[in-house]
Amino acid sequence: MVKRSKDKHLGITFDRETHYKLCSVSEYEGRSISAHVLYLIRKDIVAFEKEHGKIPYPPEDEE
């Protein structure tokens, strides 16, 4: 994935057990932790849009 100047950064703090388990799942899936978290976020967005309808992008006020 190519980082673009308008990409956003998100810091997340979580407990050691969650971090350990996320590392294990990420490694099993062959992804870095960051790539796996991004995969999960995108998967959640797809599920949300399937239930509630497509989220427009870009928002009209940012065009």
N, CA, C and O atoms as a printed pandas DataFrame, in Angstrom:
     atom_number atom_name residue_name chain_id  residue_number  x_coord  y_coord  z_coord
0              1         N          MET        A               1    0.847   -1.173    0.000
1              2        CA          MET        A               1    0.000    0.000    0.000
2              3         C          MET        A               1    0.892    1.234    0.000
3              4         O          MET        A               1    1.852    1.323    0.764
4              5         N          VAL        A               2    0.562    2.176   -0.861
5              6        CA          VAL        A               2    1.330    3.403   -0.980
6              7         C          VAL        A               2    0.750    4.444   -0.032
7              8         O          VAL        A               2   -0.455    4.696   -0.039
8              9         N          LYS        A               3    1.603    5.042    0.777
9             10        CA          LYS        A               3    1.144    6.078    1.702
10            11         C          LYS        A               3    1.007    7.391    0.946
11            12         O          LYS        A               3    1.957    7.862    0.321
12            13         N          ARG        A               4   -0.159    7.964    1.009
13            14        CA          ARG        A               4   -0.439    9.235    0.348
14            15         C          ARG        A               4   -0.438   10.353    1.381
15            16         O          ARG        A               4   -0.657   10.114    2.569
16            17         N          SER        A               5   -0.194   11.560    0.924
17            18        CA          SER        A               5   -0.078   12.690    1.847
18            19         C          SER        A               5   -1.357   12.931    2.646
19            20         O          SER        A               5   -1.293   13.503    3.734
20            21         N          LYS        A               6   -2.511   12.512    2.139
21            22        CA          LYS        A               6   -3.766   12.730    2.852
22            23         C          LYS        A               6   -4.178   11.515    3.682
23            24         O          LYS        A               6   -5.265   11.510    4.260
24            25         N          ASP        A               7   -3.321   10.474    3.752
25            26        CA          ASP        A               7   -3.623    9.327    4.603
26            27         C          ASP        A               7   -3.676    9.781    6.054
27            28         O          ASP        A               7   -3.020   10.753    6.429
28            29         N          LYS        A               8   -4.448    9.088    6.860
29            30        CA          LYS        A               8   -4.627    9.427    8.273
30            31         C          LYS        A               8   -3.915    8.419    9.152
31            32         O          LYS        A               8   -3.745    7.262    8.767
32            33         N          HIS        A               9   -3.501    8.851   10.323
33            34        CA          HIS        A               9   -2.837    7.997   11.307
34            35         C          HIS        A               9   -3.743    7.864   12.519
35            36         O          HIS        A               9   -4.372    8.835   12.939
36            37         N          LEU        A              10   -3.811    6.655   13.086
37            38        CA          LEU        A              10   -4.621    6.411   14.271
38            39         C          LEU        A              10   -3.796    5.608   15.261
39            40         O          LEU        A              10   -3.322    4.518   14.939
40            41         N          GLY        A              11   -3.623    6.139   16.457
41            42        CA          GLY        A              11   -2.930    5.413   17.518
42            43         C          GLY        A              11   -3.956    4.700   18.381
43            44         O          GLY        A              11   -5.002    5.265   18.699
44            45         N          ILE        A              12   -3.663    3.465   18.761
45            46        CA          ILE        A              12   -4.593    2.673   19.571
46            47         C          ILE        A              12   -3.842    2.125   20.782
47            48         O          ILE        A              12   -2.733    1.606   20.651
48            49         N          THR        A              13   -4.440    2.240   21.938
49            50        CA          THR        A              13   -3.874    1.666   23.153
50            51         C          THR        A              13   -4.778    0.526   23.602
51            52         O          THR        A              13   -5.995    0.687   23.697
52            53         N          PHE        A              14   -4.171   -0.637   23.880
53            54        CA          PHE        A              14   -4.942   -1.762   24.382
54            55         C          PHE        A              14   -4.083   -2.609   25.298
55            56         O          PHE        A              14   -2.865   -2.446   25.358
56            57         N          ASP        A              15   -4.735   -3.520   26.014
57            58        CA          ASP        A              15   -4.047   -4.309   27.028
58            59         C          ASP        A              15   -3.113   -5.358   26.414
59            60         O          ASP        A              15   -3.202   -5.670   25.226
60            61         N          ARG        A              16   -2.214   -5.895   27.254
61            62        CA          ARG        A              16   -1.195   -6.853   26.803
62            63         C          ARG        A              16   -1.793   -8.131   26.219
63            64         O          ARG        A              16   -1.292   -8.651   25.222
64            65         N          GLU        A              17   -2.854   -8.636   26.833
65            66        CA          GLU        A              17   -3.463   -9.880   26.345
66            67         C          GLU        A              17   -4.017   -9.685   24.934
67            68         O          GLU        A              17   -3.811  -10.526   24.058
68            69         N          THR        A              18   -4.717   -8.580   24.722
69            70        CA          THR        A              18   -5.266   -8.292   23.397
70            71         C          THR        A              18   -4.139   -8.140   22.384
71            72         O          THR        A              18   -4.231   -8.652   21.269
72            73         N          HIS        A              19   -3.078   -7.438   22.768
73            74        CA          HIS        A              19   -1.935   -7.254   21.864
74            75         C          HIS        A              19   -1.318   -8.602   21.506
75            76         O          HIS        A              19   -1.036   -8.862   20.336
76            77         N          TYR        A              20   -1.112   -9.448   22.487
77            78        CA          TYR        A              20   -0.524  -10.761   22.250
78            79         C          TYR        A              20   -1.382  -11.580   21.285
79            80         O          TYR        A              20   -0.875  -12.188   20.342
80            81         N          LYS        A              21   -2.689  -11.583   21.542
81            82        CA          LYS        A              21   -3.595  -12.363   20.702
82            83         C          LYS        A              21   -3.684  -11.775   19.291
83            84         O          LYS        A              21   -3.759  -12.521   18.315
84            85         N          LEU        A              22   -3.677  -10.461   19.179
85            86        CA          LEU        A              22   -3.686   -9.820   17.865
86            87         C          LEU        A              22   -2.420  -10.166   17.096
87            88         O          LEU        A              22   -2.478  -10.422   15.893
88            89         N          CYS        A              23   -1.282  -10.175   17.773
89            90        CA          CYS        A              23   -0.019  -10.586   17.133
90            91         C          CYS        A              23   -0.121  -12.015   16.614
91            92         O          CYS        A              23    0.318  -12.307   15.501
92            93         N          SER        A              24   -0.692  -12.895   17.409
93            94        CA          SER        A              24   -0.824  -14.301   17.014
94            95         C          SER        A              24   -1.724  -14.445   15.794
95            96         O          SER        A              24   -1.375  -15.147   14.845
96            97         N          VAL        A              25   -2.867  -13.794   15.810
97            98        CA          VAL        A              25   -3.797  -13.875   14.678
98            99         C          VAL        A              25   -3.176  -13.258   13.432
99           100         O          VAL        A              25   -3.268  -13.827   12.344
100          101         N          SER        A              26   -2.548  -12.100   13.585
101          102        CA          SER        A              26   -1.913  -11.420   12.455
102          103         C          SER        A              26   -0.846  -12.298   11.824
103          104         O          SER        A              26   -0.778  -12.423   10.601
104          105         N          GLU        A              27   -0.012  -12.905   12.659
105          106        CA          GLU        A              27    1.048  -13.779   12.160
106          107         C          GLU        A              27    0.447  -14.980   11.423
107          108         O          GLU        A              27    0.924  -15.356   10.352
108          109         N          TYR        A              28   -0.582  -15.570   11.989
109          110        CA          TYR        A              28   -1.253  -16.716   11.365
110          111         C          TYR        A              28   -1.801  -16.342    9.990
111          112         O          TYR        A              28   -1.718  -17.125    9.044
112          113         N          GLU        A              29   -2.360  -15.139    9.891
113          114        CA          GLU        A              29   -2.955  -14.661    8.637
114          115         C          GLU        A              29   -1.905  -14.127    7.661
115          116         O          GLU        A              29   -2.229  -13.804    6.517
116          117         N          GLY        A              30   -0.650  -14.034    8.108
117          118        CA          GLY        A              30    0.421  -13.565    7.237
118          119         C          GLY        A              30    0.417  -12.063    7.018
119          120         O          GLY        A              30    0.847  -11.580    5.971
120          121         N          ARG        A              31   -0.070  -11.329    8.006
121          122        CA          ARG        A              31   -0.119   -9.872    7.928
122          123         C          ARG        A              31    0.628   -9.256    9.099
123          124         O          ARG        A              31    0.812   -9.885   10.141
124          125         N          SER        A              32    1.053   -8.015    8.906
125          126        CA          SER        A              32    1.556   -7.253   10.041
126          127         C          SER        A              32    0.346   -6.896   10.914
127          128         O          SER        A              32   -0.799   -7.024   10.480
128          129         N          ILE        A              33    0.606   -6.457   12.129
129          130        CA          ILE        A              33   -0.503   -6.046   12.997
130          131         C          ILE        A              33   -1.271   -4.899   12.346
131          132         O          ILE        A              33   -2.502   -4.912   12.320
132          133         N          SER        A              34   -0.556   -3.916   11.825
133          134        CA          SER        A              34   -1.226   -2.766   11.192
134          135         C          SER        A              34   -2.070   -3.204   10.006
135          136         O          SER        A              34   -3.211   -2.765    9.863
136          137         N          ALA        A              35   -1.525   -4.059    9.159
137          138        CA          ALA        A              35   -2.269   -4.538    7.991
138          139         C          ALA        A              35   -3.495   -5.335    8.418
139          140         O          ALA        A              35   -4.547   -5.243    7.785
140          141         N          HIS        A              36   -3.366   -6.115    9.489
141          142        CA          HIS        A              36   -4.499   -6.910    9.957
142          143         C          HIS        A              36   -5.583   -6.012   10.550
143          144         O          HIS        A              36   -6.768   -6.240   10.306
144          145         N          VAL        A              37   -5.204   -5.014   11.310
145          146        CA          VAL        A              37   -6.186   -4.082   11.868
146          147         C          VAL        A              37   -6.911   -3.354   10.739
147          148         O          VAL        A              37   -8.130   -3.192   10.791
148          149         N          LEU        A              38   -6.178   -2.918    9.725
149          150        CA          LEU        A              38   -6.800   -2.251    8.579
150          151         C          LEU        A              38   -7.751   -3.206    7.859
151          152         O          LEU        A              38   -8.834   -2.792    7.443
152          153         N          TYR        A              39   -7.371   -4.466    7.705
153          154        CA          TYR        A              39   -8.236   -5.485    7.110
154          155         C          TYR        A              39   -9.538   -5.609    7.907
155          156         O          TYR        A              39  -10.623   -5.637    7.326
156          157         N          LEU        A              40   -9.429   -5.683    9.230
157          158        CA          LEU        A              40  -10.616   -5.816   10.080
158          159         C          LEU        A              40  -11.517   -4.587    9.992
159          160         O          LEU        A              40  -12.741   -4.712    9.963
160          161         N          ILE        A              41  -10.913   -3.403    9.949
161          162        CA          ILE        A              41  -11.691   -2.171    9.829
162          163         C          ILE        A              41  -12.453   -2.156    8.506
163          164         O          ILE        A              41  -13.644   -1.847    8.475
164          165         N          ARG        A              42  -11.764   -2.491    7.414
165          166        CA          ARG        A              42  -12.423   -2.516    6.101
166          167         C          ARG        A              42  -13.545   -3.550    6.060
167          168         O          ARG        A              42  -14.602   -3.307    5.478
168          169         N          LYS        A              43  -13.308   -4.696    6.679
169          170        CA          LYS        A              43  -14.326   -5.747    6.745
170          171         C          LYS        A              43  -15.559   -5.245    7.509
171          172         O          LYS        A              43  -16.693   -5.522    7.116
172          173         N          ASP        A              44  -15.333   -4.514    8.589
173          174        CA          ASP        A              44  -16.430   -3.962    9.375
174          175         C          ASP        A              44  -17.207   -2.908    8.582
175          176         O          ASP        A              44  -18.433   -2.839    8.675
176          177         N          ILE        A              45  -16.497   -2.090    7.805
177          178        CA          ILE        A              45  -17.161   -1.081    6.982
178          179         C          ILE        A              45  -18.057   -1.754    5.938
179          180         O          ILE        A              45  -19.187   -1.319    5.718
180          181         N          VAL        A              46  -17.563   -2.801    5.305
181          182        CA          VAL        A              46  -18.361   -3.538    4.315
182          183         C          VAL        A              46  -19.633   -4.084    4.966
183          184         O          VAL        A              46  -20.719   -3.968    4.397
184          185         N          ALA        A              47  -19.504   -4.677    6.152
185          186        CA          ALA        A              47  -20.668   -5.217    6.857
186          187         C          ALA        A              47  -21.651   -4.104    7.227
187          188         O          ALA        A              47  -22.863   -4.274    7.096
188          189         N          PHE        A              48  -21.130   -2.978    7.685
189          190        CA          PHE        A              48  -21.980   -1.842    8.050
190          191         C          PHE        A              48  -22.752   -1.348    6.832
191          192         O          PHE        A              48  -23.962   -1.135    6.900
192          193         N          GLU        A              49  -22.038   -1.167    5.708
193          194        CA          GLU        A              49  -22.684   -0.656    4.497
194          195         C          GLU        A              49  -23.696   -1.656    3.940
195          196         O          GLU        A              49  -24.703   -1.252    3.358
196          197         N          LYS        A              50  -23.449   -2.928    4.106
197          198        CA          LYS        A              50  -24.392   -3.942    3.649
198          199         C          LYS        A              50  -25.710   -3.809    4.407
199          200         O          LYS        A              50  -26.782   -3.977    3.828
200          201         N          GLU        A              51  -25.630   -3.509    5.690
201          202        CA          GLU        A              51  -26.828   -3.387    6.525
202          203         C          GLU        A              51  -27.485   -2.015    6.430
203          204         O          GLU        A              51  -28.711   -1.915    6.448
204          205         N          HIS        A              52  -26.675   -0.946    6.327
205          206        CA          HIS        A              52  -27.202    0.416    6.438
206          207         C          HIS        A              52  -27.119    1.239    5.155
207          208         O          HIS        A              52  -27.629    2.359    5.113
208          209         N          GLY        A              53  -26.499    0.716    4.127
209          210        CA          GLY        A              53  -26.347    1.468    2.888
210          211         C          GLY        A              53  -24.964    2.081    2.773
211          212         O          GLY        A              53  -24.266    2.298    3.764
212          213         N          LYS        A              54  -24.594    2.350    1.536
213          214        CA          LYS        A              54  -23.261    2.868    1.237
214          215         C          LYS        A              54  -23.026    4.223    1.901
215          216         O          LYS        A              54  -23.904    5.085    1.907
216          217         N          ILE        A              55  -21.855    4.392    2.446
217          218        CA          ILE        A              55  -21.423    5.660    3.030
218          219         C          ILE        A              55  -20.796    6.460    1.897
219          220         O          ILE        A              55  -19.814    6.007    1.308
220          221         N          PRO        A              56  -21.332    7.638    1.571
221          222        CA          PRO        A              56  -20.781    8.405    0.455
222          223         C          PRO        A              56  -19.376    8.928    0.748
223          224         O          PRO        A              56  -19.077    9.375    1.856
224          225         N          TYR        A              57  -18.526    8.861   -0.274
225          226        CA          TYR        A              57  -17.185    9.411   -0.133
226          227         C          TYR        A              57  -16.768    9.999   -1.457
227          228         O          TYR        A              57  -16.971    9.350   -2.483
228          229         N          PRO        A              58  -16.210   11.159   -1.501
229          230        CA          PRO        A              58  -15.978   12.017   -0.336
230          231         C          PRO        A              58  -17.270   12.698    0.090
231          232         O          PRO        A              58  -18.192   12.849   -0.710
232          233         N          PRO        A              59  -17.333   13.105    1.342
233          234        CA          PRO        A              59  -18.495   13.865    1.779
234          235         C          PRO        A              59  -18.621   15.120    0.919
235          236         O          PRO        A              59  -17.619   15.712    0.518
236          237         N          GLU        A              60  -19.840   15.510    0.645
237          238        CA          GLU        A              60  -20.083   16.632   -0.261
238          239         C          GLU        A              60  -19.370   17.905    0.157
239          240         O          GLU        A              60  -18.969   18.688   -0.704
240          241         N          ASP        A              61  -19.199   18.138    1.460
241          242        CA          ASP        A              61  -18.561   19.374    1.911
242          243         C          ASP        A              61  -17.047   19.350    1.748
243          244         O          ASP        A              61  -16.401   20.369    1.991
244          245         N          GLU        A              62  -16.454   18.219    1.344
245          246        CA          GLU        A              62  -15.002   18.138    1.154
246          247         C          GLU        A              62  -14.594   18.114   -0.307
247          248         O          GLU        A              62  -13.409   17.977   -0.610
248          249         N          GLU        A              63  -15.544   18.242   -1.217
249          250        CA          GLU        A              63  -15.219   18.171   -2.641
250          251         C          GLU        A              63  -14.450   19.358   -3.112
251          252         O          GLU        A              63  -14.103   19.441   -4.291
